[in-house]
Amino acid sequence: MAQSQIPPAFLSPVHDAYEETMHLVSLSAGTSRSLGMHAPQEPTVTVNINAFTLTLTQSPTLLRSSLACGTTGAVVWNLTPRLARYLTSSSCPLLPPSSRILELGCGVSSVLAATLGTMVNTYIQSDMPYAMKLAEQNLQENLPAGKKGKKVEYNVHTIRLNWEEDDVASHPVIRALDGPLTAVIACDCVYNETLIQPFLDTAVSACLLHRVTAEKEEEKTLVIVATEIRSPDVQECFLEAFMARFDVYRISSEFLPDELQPEHGIVIHVGMLRSTTI
């Protein structure tokens, strides 16, 4: 991503995990918020993402099940459509049409893949095996048709990826990429301290794909992490670990729409892997 395409002051550097977390928490203090699920009791939901209207199948039954890997991705969460509306808008300068993107923790909804995925060179969404069937179904049912209803071939893929067990570089779809990733996207994925290190290990590996070095900032893969803060302790722990390996920035609120403002408990951080980590 060329830094010259990003407006001045768009990214605010984060220097201290504790101070950043306390600042964000203070901005949303006193605001009453739900857990953040869109409509967890409904088997089908409809969401509008700018020019896209998606009808999505989700699984309240799976959400209530007791899989060891967790089932939070079985339903749509509020932050995902909000992030999709922003990333597919002309006001977001981070992801040009040439982008190659890997999404971590897509869940069953395929909201980003079915919208942003149609606007970029390559989009790969990934999650645990339990999410794959509905994720692929929702993707195929919501990809936009071409003129006069003709089918359009989009370079959008769904893959299984367990952060604790799988090597991201070994997947055939990942190996087939024609260059380094432009961005890794994660939306509302960091909600448990046990997920932090596996998530960051996967993010680092993704940043190193198809490259030996990335000395220039504009060549580096962006790690875009959108979070609705529910636990300040988890958020601080994540930022400390994130900052240990990445230069971390926050998208300044003046460049974000109202629905992504920190007053709603929402933050979007952007990380660039340090050259010393490569």
Secondary structure, 3 states (H helix, E strand, C coil): CCHHHCCCCCEEECCCHHHHHHHHHHHCCCCCCCCCECCCCCCEEEEEECCEEEEEECCHHHHCCCCCCCCHHHCCECHHHHHHHHHCCCCCCCCCCCCEEEEECCCCCCHHHHHHHHHCCEEEEEECHHHHHHHHHHHHHHCCCCHHHCCCCCCEEEEECCCCCCCHHHCHHHHCCCCCCCEEEEECCCCCHHHHHHHHHHHHHHHCCCCCCCCCHHHCCEEEEEEECCCHHHHHHHHHHHHHHEEEEEECHHHCCHHHCHHHCEEEEEEEECHHHC
